[in-house]
Amino acid sequence: MKKVILSVAIIAAIGLTSCKNGTKKEVEPTTTEVSKEIAMTDLSFGVRGNCGMCKSTIEKAAKGVEGVASAHWNVDKKKIDVSFDSTKTDAITIHNAIAASGYDTEKVDGDLEAYDGLPGCCKYDHDMAMNQSVDNKDEDHSGHDH
Ligand SMILES: [Cu+2]
């Protein structure tokens, strides 16, 4: 008789825990631990844009790609740094996502319809130099004395 009661109790306990799991959804931040174990690929490339609003649009577009862990666009350098899981996505997918939001990248021209929908301050110049390096020695020979 005790056995029966025990098994009923066990079943009830299982039922409760599984119910708990059902309502919990995927909010548990176990992914932070996992992402540390996955080898992340760091990538940076040029993206045109003007201001802080551009920054949030560009970064949102990049982060919208599954597998992208982080995205930081630099308004001065016109360049984005992304970190992504190369088993889930690749560079060109991220380029395309940013281009779809209306912004030119080094490899893909921004979608013109999306560009038209951008706020006035964000209508960047399509001839803007991107991926500007602060210590750019390529073209500038004024710095040295040979
Ligand atoms: Cu802007």
Residues whose N, C-alpha, C, O or C-beta is under 5 A from the ligand:
A	BS01	CU	N50 C51 G52 M53 C54 C121 C122
